[in-house]
Amino acid sequence: MNILVLPSWYSSKESPNSGSFFREQAQALARYGHTVSVLVIRPSDTGKTSLEKSRTGDITEYYLHVKPLPCHLSGMLVMGELIRLFRTEFRSRPIDIMHVHSFRSGRYARFIKAAFHIPYVVTEHFTGFQLGSVTGKRWEEARKVYTDAAEIVAVSTGLRDSIAPLCPREIRVIPNMVSEQFFSGGLRLMPTDGTFQFVSIGYLVHKKGFDVLLRAFAQVCARTTRVKLIIIGGGDREPFEKQAEELGISDSVTFTGALSREEVAWQLRRSQAFVLLSRAETFGVCFIEAMACGLPIVMTKTDAWELLATRSTGLAVEVDDDKAASDAMLQIISQYDSYSAEEISDYCRDHFSEQAVCRQLTELYERVLEENK
């Protein structure tokens, strides 16, 4: 079928990893046999409205750069450009269904649905529901997007429960997908010098809980030797480097900054366990990337923890509890032989691989199209 993906955020030259999983899922759907286009709507850097078209792998990407205008005029401009796009680019092979990622791009899907009678499904990812930042106009906007959607999907049971008051129908849970590149390079390697290395990935902001992680890791260092922590991610590292110095663990902690997807996979396979102590997380693609490489995980009890941290894959602790986190990290070290890299990777493939997720999405699309005949 012919699918149009409308993400609420997407990769750019300035932020290549932002929304990278939207692009990876679109490419996976194309490999699964669909024709997939992605439409990204952004403010124009040049002050002029323009349409940029490119081919990335198996998908076609359209970037609609919109001239900055007052809100109501900007909306009218976008609607006009969308009509032009559908009457030209999608005229010979019409779009069958749209897939909206997060409610914030749903306004465009609602317009396209009304103008061209194309149904859409929406998958919600936004942590703002968990953090209480979706209020007022944004709350009403989300309600309208969900009401007009043919199907509503959440990436975790926790997020499903958070958006339930806004939704007029059943919310399905379909998790995020892990890129095949994290399966293809082999499983984790044991250290050659006896050092146990934890790795963590995330943008260096308060929500990701790196301050808690550093306190927990300091407690680990006080109770064992030959342990390291690698922190991967962009953002302002200076406060965390200062904290590590104050805790006396600077020599054991490395901040790499942002890395490419290939570099992330390389670092994962050279580590022994993954840890991220987020204060809010609707899913956490980095967990399944680590699991694909065979790493056991330590995480907090955010929205998806029951699906991710099973008896065979790792441990989950309460948010903001550095003592519990340090105990969990030490337990991973002491019981490391009980965590099979093959079993962890197999669990990840069964639940989060391209095939597993694309099969569920295709069944969802087919059901929508059947109901909208």
ChimeraX attribute file (.defattr): number of C-alpha atoms within 10 A of each C-alpha:
attribute: neighborCount
match mode: 1-to-1
recipient: residues
	/A:1	16
	/A:2	16
	/A:3	21
	/A:4	24
	/A:5	25
	/A:6	26
	/A:7	24
	/A:8	20
	/A:9	17
	/A:10	20
	/A:11	16
	/A:12	11
	/A:13	7
	/A:14	7
	/A:15	12
	/A:16	14
	/A:17	18
	/A:18	14
	/A:19	16
	/A:20	16
	/A:21	17
	/A:22	21
	/A:23	21
	/A:24	18
	/A:25	19
	/A:26	24
	/A:27	23
	/A:28	24
	/A:29	23
	/A:30	20
	/A:31	17
	/A:32	14
	/A:33	12
	/A:34	17
	/A:35	20
	/A:36	22
	/A:37	24
	/A:38	23
	/A:39	20
	/A:40	20
	/A:41	20
	/A:42	16
	/A:43	15
	/A:44	15
	/A:45	11
	/A:46	11
	/A:47	12
	/A:48	11
	/A:49	17
	/A:50	13
	/A:51	13
	/A:52	10
	/A:53	12
	/A:54	10
	/A:55	10
	/A:56	11
	/A:57	12
	/A:58	16
	/A:59	21
	/A:60	17
	/A:61	20
	/A:62	18
	/A:63	16
	/A:64	21
	/A:65	20
	/A:66	22
	/A:67	19
	/A:68	17
	/A:69	13
	/A:70	8
	/A:71	9
	/A:72	8
	/A:73	12
	/A:74	15
	/A:75	15
	/A:76	12
	/A:77	16
	/A:78	19
	/A:79	16
	/A:80	11
	/A:81	17
	/A:82	18
	/A:83	14
	/A:84	12
	/A:85	15
	/A:86	17
	/A:87	13
	/A:88	10
	/A:89	11
	/A:90	14
	/A:91	10
	/A:92	9
	/A:93	10
	/A:94	16
	/A:95	19
	/A:96	16
	/A:97	23
	/A:98	26
	/A:99	23
	/A:100	27
	/A:101	23
	/A:102	20
	/A:103	25
	/A:104	18
	/A:105	21
	/A:106	27
	/A:107	16
	/A:108	19
	/A:109	26
	/A:110	20
	/A:111	16
	/A:112	19
	/A:113	17
	/A:114	12
	/A:115	13
	/A:116	13
	/A:117	13
	/A:118	19
	/A:119	23
	/A:120	29
	/A:121	25
	/A:122	26
	/A:123	23
	/A:124	24
	/A:125	23
	/A:126	20
	/A:127	18
	/A:128	14
	/A:129	18
	/A:130	19
	/A:131	12
	/A:132	9
	/A:133	11
	/A:134	16
	/A:135	12
	/A:136	8
	/A:137	9
	/A:138	13
	/A:139	15
	/A:140	13
	/A:141	18
	/A:142	22
	/A:143	17
	/A:144	17
	/A:145	25
	/A:146	27
	/A:147	16
	/A:148	20
	/A:149	24
	/A:150	21
	/A:151	21
	/A:152	24
	/A:153	25
	/A:154	27
	/A:155	22
	/A:156	25
	/A:157	20
	/A:158	20
	/A:159	25
	/A:160	22
	/A:161	14
	/A:162	17
	/A:163	19
	/A:164	13
	/A:165	9
	/A:166	16
	/A:167	18
	/A:168	13
	/A:169	13
	/A:170	11
	/A:171	19
	/A:172	16
	/A:173	18
	/A:174	20
	/A:175	25
	/A:176	23
	/A:177	25
	/A:178	27
	/A:179	22
	/A:180	16
	/A:181	14
	/A:182	25
	/A:183	21
	/A:184	11
	/A:185	14
	/A:186	16
	/A:187	21
	/A:188	23
	/A:189	15
	/A:190	14
	/A:191	12
	/A:192	7
	/A:193	7
	/A:194	10
	/A:195	14
	/A:196	17
	/A:197	21
	/A:198	26
	/A:199	25
	/A:200	25
	/A:201	26
	/A:202	20
	/A:203	17
	/A:204	22
	/A:205	16
	/A:206	12
	/A:207	16
	/A:208	18
	/A:209	20
	/A:210	23
	/A:211	21
	/A:212	22
	/A:213	24
	/A:214	23
	/A:215	20
	/A:216	22
	/A:217	28
	/A:218	20
	/A:219	20
	/A:220	20
	/A:221	18
	/A:222	10
	/A:223	11
	/A:224	10
	/A:225	11
	/A:226	11
	/A:227	16
	/A:228	20
	/A:229	24
	/A:230	20
	/A:231	23
	/A:232	20
	/A:233	20
	/A:234	18
	/A:235	11
	/A:236	12
	/A:237	17
	/A:238	11
	/A:239	11
	/A:240	17
	/A:241	17
	/A:242	12
	/A:243	17
	/A:244	21
	/A:245	13
	/A:246	10
	/A:247	14
	/A:248	13
	/A:249	21
	/A:250	19
	/A:251	10
	/A:252	16
	/A:253	21
	/A:254	16
	/A:255	17
	/A:256	13
	/A:257	16
	/A:258	20
	/A:259	16
	/A:260	10
	/A:261	15
	/A:262	12
	/A:263	11
	/A:264	19
	/A:265	22
	/A:266	16
	/A:267	17
	/A:268	30
	/A:269	22
	/A:270	18
	/A:271	25
	/A:272	25
	/A:273	28
	/A:274	27
	/A:275	28
	/A:276	25
	/A:277	29
	/A:278	24
	/A:279	20
	/A:280	21
	/A:281	26
	/A:282	25
	/A:283	25
	/A:284	24
	/A:285	18
	/A:286	18
	/A:287	24
	/A:288	27
	/A:289	25
	/A:290	33
	/A:291	33
	/A:292	35
	/A:293	31
	/A:294	32
	/A:295	32
	/A:296	28
	/A:297	30
	/A:298	27
	/A:299	27
	/A:300	25
	/A:301	20
	/A:302	23
	/A:303	23
	/A:304	20
	/A:305	24
	/A:306	15
	/A:307	13
	/A:308	24
	/A:309	20
	/A:310	15
	/A:311	9
	/A:312	16
	/A:313	23
	/A:314	24
	/A:315	23
	/A:316	22
	/A:317	21
	/A:318	16
	/A:319	18
	/A:320	17
	/A:321	15
	/A:322	22
	/A:323	18
	/A:324	16
	/A:325	29
	/A:326	24
	/A:327	17
	/A:328	22
	/A:329	24
	/A:330	18
	/A:331	13
	/A:332	21
	/A:333	17
	/A:334	10
	/A:335	9
	/A:336	13
	/A:337	9
	/A:338	11
	/A:339	19
	/A:340	15
	/A:341	22
	/A:342	17
	/A:343	15
	/A:344	24
	/A:345	24
	/A:346	18
	/A:347	20
	/A:348	25
	/A:349	21
	/A:350	12
	/A:351	19
	/A:352	23
	/A:353	24
	/A:354	22
	/A:355	18
	/A:356	16
	/A:357	21
	/A:358	22
	/A:359	14
	/A:360	13
	/A:361	17
	/A:362	16
	/A:363	10
	/A:364	18
	/A:365	23
	/A:366	13
	/A:367	13
	/A:368	18
	/A:369	16
	/A:370	9
	/A:371	9
	/A:372	11
	/A:373	5
